[in-house]
Amino acid sequence: MSFYRHHVFFCTNQREPDAEGRVRPCCAAKDAQGLRDYAKKKVKALGLSGAGAVRVNNAGCLDRCEEGPCVVVYPEGVWYTYVDASDIDEIVESHLQNGRIVERLRI
């Protein structure tokens, strides 16, 4: 049995320019940190956080930034992308609260 029912990792990676000044897409450029903070507060407000429940964490590069911003939910290993707080609301309420994968946001 896992310590958390769901462990959620938000990529918050910030990429630096390469030698030619090009920057690959990164989740940080799409407010990943702000939306991770929003998700964490939402999970807590719904009473879903803590041992045996849900944990929301920052992650370094998950290497899917071109598809992102991205978040992965374990133990299922379900990857999502999102655009705004309404997408986060849907992931939290559908997947984390009710166990239904949000297919429209799935990577």
RAWO-V195490 format. One record per residue. N is the residue number from 1. PSI is psi in whole degrees, 0 to 359 (none if undefined). BURIAL is # if it has 16 or more other C-alpha atoms within 10 Angstrom, else .. D_LAST is the distance of its C-alpha to the last C-alpha in Angstrom with 1 decimal. Layout:
N & PSI & BURIAL & D_LAST
N & PSI & BURIAL & D_LAST
This chain:
1 & 134 & . & 26.3
2 & 152 & . & 24.0
3 & 324 & . & 25.5
4 & 144 & # & 22.7
5 & 318 & # & 21.2
6 & 133 & # & 17.9
7 & 120 & # & 17.4
8 & 125 & # & 14.9
9 & 122 & # & 14.3
10 & 123 & # & 13.7
11 & 125 & # & 13.7
12 & 25 & # & 16.9
13 & 138 & # & 17.8
14 & 117 & # & 20.3
15 & 145 & # & 20.9
16 & 156 & . & 24.4
17 & 148 & . & 25.6
18 & 187 & . & 26.5
19 & 333 & . & 30.1
20 & 4 & . & 29.8
21 & 5 & . & 28.5
22 & 145 & . & 24.9
23 & 122 & . & 22.1
24 & 155 & . & 18.5
25 & 147 & # & 15.9
26 & 151 & # & 15.7
27 & 327 & # & 14.3
28 & 327 & # & 17.9
29 & 350 & . & 18.7
30 & 31 & # & 16.4
31 & 37 & . & 18.3
32 & 319 & # & 16.1
33 & 316 & # & 19.4
34 & 320 & . & 20.6
35 & 332 & # & 17.6
36 & 316 & # & 17.6
37 & 318 & # & 21.3
38 & 313 & # & 20.8
39 & 317 & # & 18.5
40 & 315 & # & 21.1
41 & 320 & . & 23.9
42 & 313 & # & 22.3
43 & 316 & # & 21.8
44 & 316 & . & 25.4
45 & 328 & . & 26.8
46 & 359 & . & 25.5
47 & 26 & . & 27.2
48 & 356 & # & 24.1
49 & 160 & # & 24.6
50 & 179 & . & 26.6
51 & 136 & . & 27.4
52 & 2 & . & 26.2
53 & 240 & # & 23.8
54 & 140 & # & 20.9
55 & 129 & # & 20.8
56 & 126 & # & 18.8
57 & 157 & # & 19.0
58 & 152 & # & 18.6
59 & 153 & . & 17.1
60 & 200 & . & 18.1
61 & 126 & # & 15.9
62 & 3 & # & 12.8
63 & 31 & . & 12.7
64 & 25 & # & 9.3
65 & 331 & # & 11.1
66 & 339 & . & 10.9
67 & 3 & . & 7.3
68 & 191 & # & 8.6
69 & 156 & # & 10.4
70 & 155 & # & 8.3
71 & 145 & # & 9.4
72 & 138 & # & 9.5
73 & 122 & # & 11.8
74 & 151 & # & 14.4
75 & 356 & . & 16.1
76 & 333 & . & 13.4
77 & 34 & . & 10.9
78 & 127 & # & 8.0
79 & 136 & # & 5.4
80 & 156 & # & 5.2
81 & 166 & # & 6.3
82 & 162 & # & 9.8
83 & 320 & . & 13.0
84 & 185 & . & 15.9
85 & 329 & . & 17.7
86 & 326 & . & 17.2
87 & 319 & # & 13.4
88 & 317 & # & 14.4
89 & 316 & # & 17.2
90 & 318 & # & 15.0
91 & 314 & # & 12.9
92 & 309 & # & 16.3
93 & 317 & # & 18.2
94 & 305 & . & 16.1
95 & 304 & # & 14.4
96 & 325 & # & 16.9
97 & 322 & # & 19.9
98 & 1 & . & 19.6
99 & 18 & . & 17.3
100 & 122 & . & 15.1
101 & 139 & # & 11.3
102 & 91 & # & 10.1
103 & 325 & . & 8.5
104 & 339 & . & 8.6
105 & 357 & # & 6.5
106 & 138 & . & 3.8
107 & none & . & 0.0
